[in-house]
Amino acid sequence: MEKILRQIGLSPKEIRVYLSCLKWGSQPASVIAKHTELSRPTVYDVFKSLIKKGLASKTERGATTSFQVLAPENLIRYLEREQQEHLRQLEREKELVEQILPELKSLEQPHVRRPRVKFFEGAAGVRAAYEDTLTSTEDIRAYANVQEMHRGLPNFFPDYYRRRTAAGIFIHTICPDNDVSLERKSHDHEENREIRLIDRDKFSFNPEVNVYDHKVMIASWREKMALLIESEEIADFHKKMFDLLWEKLK
């Protein structure tokens, strides 16, 4: 219990007070201090924080103030409020960035040579490389082991499939014929995709390659890294090699 309460943002002292009050019910600060081995001023500070989080309340009877924590179900409501506030904060930050975008873009020098190869590392980096595929202005050609994709970035792809489909980007995919690839193939129509399968015993592979516009994105799920190559010549070569195999797999 304590581990989970720490994960959702409660401090060690808040957890000690919270669990003690669940057990003993409404008590004056002096009694809570005795049960938790905290000082009375600390108990007051902890309850001030718990009340702000919507997890506790206080009752005044004459000169005596008693504190109590609310029902455990309020932890769910606390997390829902935290989630809503986080989304509002992200929206505010997005609006701020949108305000300065014109100024930032004005600093770009069109004649400056841009990097042609970008390297991405870690799960966040691979996600960033993958996000670039959503900028494609044409059908994507991909070699993908769907089983490895889902292991490499758990919970990322359902939302990605939805956003790619909403953007109207079709993808042609060559996959080893494992169980996960077969399951995804059954969703081809709704996910704006066509999968063609190759023999997993002879030609299975783990990395992914996406070819689109003038770019080639290569992702290693096991090593958590990705490369994004921007080259019309290299992209054109990979498109032709893909199309050759694609026709053979009809």
C-alpha positions as CSV (number, residue, x, y, z in Angstrom):
1,M,0.0,0.0,0.0
2,E,2.7,2.4,1.0
3,K,4.6,1.9,-2.3
4,I,1.5,2.7,-4.4
5,L,0.6,5.7,-2.2
6,R,4.1,7.0,-2.8
7,Q,3.7,6.4,-6.6
8,I,0.6,8.6,-6.7
9,G,2.3,11.5,-5.0
10,L,1.8,11.2,-1.2
11,S,4.9,11.9,0.9
12,P,6.1,9.4,3.6
13,K,4.6,11.6,6.4
14,E,1.3,12.0,4.6
15,I,1.1,8.2,4.1
16,R,1.9,7.6,7.8
17,V,-0.9,10.0,8.9
18,Y,-3.3,8.8,6.3
19,L,-3.0,5.1,7.2
20,S,-3.1,5.8,10.9
21,C,-6.3,7.9,10.6
22,L,-7.9,5.2,8.5
23,K,-7.3,2.8,11.4
24,W,-8.1,5.1,14.3
25,G,-10.7,7.5,12.8
26,S,-11.2,11.1,13.8
27,Q,-8.7,12.2,16.4
28,P,-7.2,15.5,17.8
29,A,-3.7,16.4,16.5
30,S,-2.1,15.4,19.8
31,V,-3.4,11.8,19.5
32,I,-2.5,11.5,15.8
33,A,1.0,12.8,16.7
34,K,1.3,10.0,19.3
35,H,0.1,7.3,16.9
36,T,2.4,8.4,14.1
37,E,5.4,9.6,16.2
38,L,5.3,13.0,14.5
39,S,5.3,16.4,16.2
40,R,2.0,18.2,16.5
41,P,3.1,21.0,14.2
42,T,4.1,18.4,11.6
43,V,0.6,16.8,11.9
44,Y,-1.0,20.2,11.3
45,D,1.2,20.7,8.2
46,V,0.4,17.2,6.9
47,F,-3.3,17.7,7.3
48,K,-3.2,21.0,5.6
49,S,-1.6,19.2,2.6
50,L,-4.1,16.3,2.7
51,I,-7.1,18.6,3.0
52,K,-5.8,20.6,-0.1
53,K,-5.6,17.3,-2.0
54,G,-9.2,16.5,-1.0
55,L,-8.2,13.5,1.1
56,A,-9.0,14.8,4.6
57,S,-11.1,17.2,6.7
58,K,-11.2,18.7,10.1
59,T,-14.0,19.2,12.7
60,E,-14.0,21.9,15.4
61,R,-15.9,21.2,18.6
62,G,-15.4,24.1,21.0
63,A,-11.7,24.4,21.6
64,T,-10.9,21.0,20.2
65,T,-10.0,20.4,16.6
66,S,-10.2,16.9,15.3
67,F,-8.8,15.6,12.0
68,Q,-10.0,12.7,9.9
69,V,-9.1,11.3,6.4
70,L,-11.9,10.8,3.9
71,A,-13.0,7.4,2.5
72,P,-10.3,5.7,0.3
73,E,-12.5,6.2,-2.8
74,N,-11.4,9.8,-2.6
75,L,-7.9,8.7,-3.8
76,I,-9.5,8.0,-7.2
77,R,-11.1,11.5,-7.3
78,Y,-7.7,13.0,-6.3
79,L,-6.0,11.3,-9.2
80,E,-8.7,12.4,-11.6
81,R,-8.3,16.0,-10.5
82,E,-4.5,15.7,-10.9
83,Q,-5.0,14.3,-14.4
84,Q,-7.3,17.1,-15.4
85,E,-4.9,19.7,-14.0
86,H,-2.0,18.1,-15.8
87,L,-3.9,18.2,-19.1
88,R,-4.8,21.9,-18.5
89,Q,-1.1,22.7,-17.8
90,L,-0.1,21.0,-21.0
91,E,-2.7,22.9,-22.9
92,R,-1.4,26.2,-21.4
93,E,2.1,25.3,-22.3
94,K,1.0,24.4,-25.9
95,E,-0.6,27.8,-26.2
96,L,2.5,29.5,-25.0
97,V,4.7,27.7,-27.6
98,E,2.2,28.6,-30.3
99,Q,2.6,32.2,-29.4
100,I,6.3,32.2,-30.0
101,L,6.3,29.9,-33.0
102,P,6.4,32.8,-35.5
103,E,9.4,34.3,-33.7
104,L,11.2,31.0,-33.5
105,K,10.6,30.3,-37.2
106,S,11.9,33.8,-38.1
107,L,15.3,32.8,-36.6
108,E,15.6,29.9,-39.0
109,Q,18.1,30.5,-41.8
110,P,16.9,28.8,-45.0
111,H,20.4,28.6,-46.5
112,V,21.9,26.8,-43.4
113,R,22.4,23.1,-44.2
114,R,20.3,20.9,-42.0
115,P,21.5,17.6,-40.5
116,R,20.8,14.8,-43.0
117,V,21.0,12.0,-40.4
118,K,19.4,12.2,-36.9
119,F,20.0,9.8,-34.1
120,F,17.4,9.0,-31.4
121,E,18.1,7.0,-28.3
122,G,15.9,5.5,-25.6
123,A,12.2,4.8,-25.7
124,A,11.3,8.5,-25.8
125,G,13.7,9.0,-28.7
126,V,12.3,6.1,-30.7
127,R,8.8,7.5,-30.1
128,A,10.0,10.9,-31.4
129,A,11.4,9.2,-34.5
130,Y,8.2,7.4,-35.1
131,E,6.2,10.6,-34.7
132,D,7.9,12.0,-37.8
133,T,6.2,9.4,-39.9
134,L,2.9,11.2,-39.2
135,T,4.3,14.1,-41.4
136,S,4.3,11.8,-44.5
137,T,2.6,13.2,-47.6
138,E,2.5,9.8,-49.3
139,D,1.8,6.2,-48.5
140,I,4.4,4.7,-46.1
141,R,6.4,1.6,-47.1
142,A,7.4,-0.4,-44.0
143,Y,9.1,-3.5,-42.9
144,A,7.8,-4.3,-39.4
145,N,7.8,-7.1,-36.9
146,V,4.6,-6.1,-35.1
147,Q,5.3,-8.4,-32.2
148,E,8.6,-6.6,-31.5
149,M,7.1,-3.2,-32.0
150,H,4.5,-3.8,-29.3
151,R,7.2,-5.1,-27.0
152,G,9.5,-2.2,-27.7
153,L,6.9,0.6,-27.1
154,P,4.0,-0.8,-25.0
155,N,0.8,1.1,-25.2
156,F,2.1,3.5,-27.9
157,F,0.8,2.0,-31.1
158,P,-3.0,1.9,-30.5
159,D,-3.0,5.7,-30.3
160,Y,-0.5,5.9,-33.2
161,Y,-2.7,3.8,-35.4
162,R,-5.6,6.0,-34.6
163,R,-3.7,9.2,-35.4
164,R,-2.2,7.9,-38.6
165,T,-5.6,6.8,-39.8
166,A,-7.1,10.2,-38.9
167,A,-4.3,11.9,-40.9
168,G,-5.3,9.8,-43.9
169,I,-1.8,8.2,-44.2
170,F,-1.9,4.7,-45.7
171,I,0.8,2.2,-44.9
172,H,2.0,-0.8,-46.9
173,T,3.7,-3.2,-44.5
174,I,5.8,-6.4,-44.9
175,C,5.7,-8.5,-41.7
176,P,6.9,-11.9,-40.6
177,D,3.8,-14.2,-40.2
178,N,3.8,-14.4,-36.4
179,D,0.6,-14.4,-34.3
180,V,0.6,-10.7,-33.6
181,S,1.1,-9.8,-37.3
182,L,-1.8,-12.0,-38.2
183,E,-4.0,-10.4,-35.6
184,R,-3.1,-6.8,-36.8
185,K,-3.8,-7.8,-40.4
186,S,-7.4,-8.5,-39.4
187,H,-7.6,-4.8,-38.6
188,D,-6.1,-3.6,-41.9
189,H,-9.2,-1.9,-43.3
190,E,-10.0,0.1,-40.2
191,E,-6.4,1.1,-39.6
192,N,-5.7,2.3,-43.2
193,R,-3.1,-0.4,-43.9
194,E,-2.3,-3.5,-46.0
195,I,0.0,-6.1,-44.5
196,R,1.7,-8.8,-46.6
197,L,3.4,-11.6,-44.8
198,I,6.7,-13.4,-45.3
199,D,7.8,-16.8,-43.9
200,R,8.9,-16.1,-40.3
201,D,11.1,-19.2,-40.2
202,K,13.2,-18.0,-43.2
203,F,13.0,-14.3,-43.1
204,S,12.0,-13.1,-39.6
205,F,13.6,-9.8,-38.5
206,N,13.3,-7.4,-35.5
207,P,14.2,-3.8,-36.5
208,E,11.7,-1.7,-38.4
209,V,12.2,0.4,-41.5
210,N,9.7,3.1,-42.7
211,V,10.2,4.8,-46.0
212,Y,8.2,7.9,-46.9
213,D,8.7,11.2,-48.8
214,H,12.5,11.6,-48.9
215,K,13.1,9.9,-45.5
216,V,14.1,6.5,-44.2
217,M,13.4,5.8,-40.5
218,I,15.1,2.7,-39.0
219,A,14.2,1.7,-35.5
220,S,15.8,-1.0,-33.3
221,W,13.3,-2.1,-30.7
222,R,15.7,-4.2,-28.7
223,E,18.5,-1.6,-28.6
224,K,16.1,1.3,-28.1
225,M,17.5,3.5,-30.9
226,A,16.5,5.0,-34.2
227,L,18.0,6.7,-37.2
228,L,16.2,9.1,-39.5
229,I,17.9,9.6,-42.8
230,E,16.8,12.4,-45.1
231,S,18.0,11.7,-48.6
232,E,15.9,11.6,-51.8
233,E,18.4,9.2,-53.4
234,I,18.5,6.7,-50.5
235,A,14.7,6.9,-50.0
236,D,14.2,6.3,-53.7
237,F,16.4,3.2,-53.6
238,H,14.5,1.8,-50.6
239,K,11.2,2.5,-52.3
240,K,12.2,0.5,-55.4
241,M,13.5,-2.4,-53.4
242,F,10.3,-2.5,-51.3
243,D,8.1,-2.3,-54.4
244,L,10.0,-5.2,-55.9
245,L,9.4,-7.4,-52.9
246,W,5.8,-6.2,-52.5
247,E,4.9,-7.3,-56.0
248,K,6.4,-10.8,-55.3
249,L,4.3,-11.1,-52.2
250,K,0.9,-10.6,-53.9
